[in-house]
Amino acid sequence: MHRLWSIPEIVDEIVSFTEGEGRDSWAHTIKTYVGLATTASLFSIPATRRLWARIDADALWYLLFSLRGSDCHWKTTSDRVARYAFYEQFIRELFISEHDDILPELLQEYIAMTALRPCAASTMPNLTRLCVTACGPKGDPEYNPPLSVSAHPVATLFLVPTLRTIVYMTYARQLEEDDCMEEATTFFEAIPIRCPSLTELSIQGSSSLEVEASSYNPFATNLSEITSDLPLLSSFSCPGWIISPRLLRSLGLHTQLTELNLHYAAYDPNDPLHRLLQGRLHCRLLPGSPAFAGLIYPVHSCC
């Protein structure tokens, strides 16, 4: 008869299978138990490494919460810090979303843990990719729950020197709000200072045609200054409503830039932006969906 097994049940069945009967088989059983324990320990580190390589805010908060003072199995502060550092070293990719209700608690717990660590200790020593979802549609309780904490200050804590890729997702309408624009600007201004080795910056965000057609574009002004301070940047992606001539001039100065990805809601070969790009870059247009065409420009040389 087939039935579902839980992991503890499977382990119990394996261990029970090794048990012998009688005094003569007891020594053999003990040796088998030792062998099983050794084998399990060999699985521990690889499994932990894979489990923690790609996590979200909930997983990080749960780790920090489990190491909280009086509730923690690890009684001394040094033991708690060492245990956290053990798991932290495996984190390669982190997802921070403003949709997560856990952000206020994560912010508090992470700052508390950082305060316990030695000043010379590096945070997130192997983090290479940070994905941030910020500024959901205003007025929608699903995206902006009451008393929610913005993703920007939380994500800023994880701008570390080892980062190579940052993926930032937002909404054009929300960037028109002063609070969100200020937080986004502060976040991006910290990137060149704290992530000097960044090679890929991807900005993804939906907008209405009214936003794309408007002259409102302060976000691009900030980005033009920020990207100029990222000397190793090799890949840059953004939606069309962010692009401006000033940003393109900044990107054109990068000797390492090999790929520029633009995402338009519509494509017009007579678009002044398209003519500007053709004048500055040797471009190749890849076919895209008629409803949502993507422009991908591998950069070969700049004028």
Secondary structure, 3 states (H helix, E strand, C coil): CCCCCCHHHHHHHHHHHHCCCCCCCHHHHHHHHHHHHHHHHHHHHHHHHHHHCEEEHHHHHHHHHHCCCCCCCCCCHHHHHHHHHHHHCCCCEEEEECCCCCHHHHHHHHHHHHHHCCCCCCCCCCCCEEEEECCCCCCCCCCCCCCCCCHHHHHHCCCCCCCCEEEEEEEHHHHCCHHHHHHHHHHHHHHHHHCCCCCEEEEEEECCHHHHHCCCCHHHHHHHHHHHCCCCCCEEEEEHHHCCHHHHHHHHCCCCCCEEEEECCCCCCCCHHHHHHHHHECCCCCCCCCCCCEEEEECCCEC
